[in-house]
Amino acid sequence: MSSVNMLQAKSTLSRLVEAIEQGKEREIIIARNGRPAARLVPMDSVPAGRRIGVARGKFEVPDSIDVHNDEVARLFLGGQP
């Protein structure tokens, strides 16, 4: 992992991106006034974030949840209930 300041990142952005794309660098930290401000990483290594199961245990699904499926399908297809 390497670190560059903002001015250096501005003037060498294409080279920094190329280094990431070619795997020469795993990540590059961009600093502003000596403090880390941003991270340059390859697109495929960016975590997508946790999504599936985030509401697990917060809701109770009734056993009768599918009772009206036929009626709802008819309504979507333009039929009358």
Buried (B, 14 or more C-beta within 10 A) or exposed (E): EEBBEEEEBEEEEEEBBEBBEEEEBEEBBBBEEEEEEEEBBBEEEEEEEEEEEEEEEEEEEEEEEEEEEEEEEEEEEEEEE
